[in-house]
Amino acid sequence: MNSTGTDAGLEAYEQSLLGVFGRPALVIDHGEGCHLVDVDGHRYLDLIGGIAVSALGHGHPALTDAIARQAASLLHASNLVTTPQQIELAQRLLRVAGAPEGSRVFLCNSGTEANEAAIKLARRTGRTGIVAAEGSFHGRSTGALALTHRPAYREPFAPLIPGVTHVPHGDVDALAAAVGPDTGAVILEAIQGEAGVIDPGGDYLVQARRITADAGALLVLDEVQTGVGRTGDWFAFQSAGIVPDAITVAKGLGGGVPVGGLVTMGEAVSGLLTVGQHGSTFGGNPLACAAAIAVLTTIEGDGLLQRASRLGDAVRARVAALGDDRLVEVRGRGLLLGLELSAPVAPDVVTAARAAGYLVNAPRPTTIRLAPPLVVDEGDLLGFVDRLPDLLDAVSCPHPTDPSGAAR
Ligand SMILES: *Cc1c(COP(=O)(O)O)cnc(C)c1O
């Protein structure tokens, strides 16, 4: 065994890192475009993009140049002062979000922190209730965790902040029934990523906007996974034609550099958090802002929104052309896709795919998630789709018409 290889690395990992992530699959040495190379020299096509983070892949010159230049100039200045990078990122975010007059940005370091800011924004309405959706994921801090639905994540840490109600995702009547005079905010993902790429479809967001407006509650959309071009729009809510009261962003925004934000829409909402009511040491630091500006500039300049839409459609078409009934459904939009399988073998498919040189993940036992860099090569991406029947064979995924599970 190579003493600097995967096995030795994972052994040392388990002796030094807290066990919350379990045993990792790989020890990655470096990236090359849309590929990752592990310490044993194996090369993988990165079709999960660090969980919807590496929007420009790995080592994209626009991003690495921006980071290198900013690192040499100024890494950190604190919020005792400001920098041109911070101001420009805020302006750019407001513009791509289509934010109305009076809108503002709070910059932080992660999706969780962005949602914490949203919770504090909701509290400033004077109402303590928050309605979230079943299946939701909003982060792991004790505030964001209260919004996150999965009991296994929440229960070991009870009691969490009070006042949070979960309603079935996509159910307009349930949402209307749960929102009342005590509701400060409704928080929703336009497409639930961790739940398995679930798009409630229809006019759910439009109805959520109507229900919250009628009740005087804020509508907060968690765009941490769906935002920054991943679904083919800058933000997933934009295709619904609504204006939420706030959105939270992170993941793809920095292309791998930690950065998050809360965008408050309009003057009234932006006035809820005032001097001294929130803050961050690292939030809005010039390094993270320079990275995010480079990501936004590249997405815009290289037409990556349209590209994400087109490639998402191409994956759908290729899956349909395979005619394999073990691929039951393709959900999602753009380059946030959930491939629904006929049986709960998705974790095995992830392992088989890895052995075949592809990194994907299984947010739930029947779903394979794809969230590749927006710059992924079309042939590489469709090449993975073409391998799916082999991978499903390798894990003995049953055809839905054959309950015995035997191959037809
Ligand atoms: C990943 C994610 C978060 C948490 O973001 P972190 O950067 O891990 O704190 C919150 N909401 C959604 C929808 C996410 O996908």
The ligand as an SDF file (V2000), in Angstrom:
LIG
                    3D

 15 15  0  0  0  0  0  0  0  0999 V2000
  -26.3890   23.3230    1.1170 C   0  0  0  0  0  0  0  0  0  0  0  0
  -27.6380   24.0250    1.4780 C   0  0  0  0  0  0  0  0  0  0  0  0
  -27.7260   24.8310    2.6180 C   0  0  0  0  0  0  0  0  0  0  0  0
  -26.5890   24.9580    3.6070 C   0  0  0  0  0  0  0  0  0  0  0  0
  -25.5010   25.6100    3.0320 O   0  0  0  0  0  0  0  0  0  0  0  0
  -24.0500   25.5060    3.7460 P   0  0  0  0  0  0  0  0  0  0  0  0
  -23.1940   26.3410    2.8760 O   0  0  0  0  0  0  0  0  0  0  0  0
  -23.7020   24.0560    3.7900 O   0  0  0  0  0  0  0  0  0  0  0  0
  -24.1870   26.0740    5.0920 O   0  0  0  0  0  0  0  0  0  0  0  0
  -28.9010   25.5160    2.8500 C   0  0  0  0  0  0  0  0  0  0  0  0
  -29.9360   25.4120    2.0110 N   0  0  0  0  0  0  0  0  0  0  0  0
  -29.8980   24.6460    0.9070 C   0  0  0  0  0  0  0  0  0  0  0  0
  -31.0820   24.5780    0.0080 C   0  0  0  0  0  0  0  0  0  0  0  0
  -28.7500   23.9100    0.6070 C   0  0  0  0  0  0  0  0  0  0  0  0
  -28.7200   23.1210   -0.4720 O   0  0  0  0  0  0  0  0  0  0  0  0
  1  2  1  0
  2  3  1  0
  2 14  2  0
  3  4  1  0
  3 10  2  0
  4  5  1  0
  5  6  1  0
  6  7  2  0
  6  8  1  0
  6  9  1  0
 10 11  1  0
 11 12  2  0
 12 13  1  0
 12 14  1  0
 14 15  1  0
M  END
$$$$
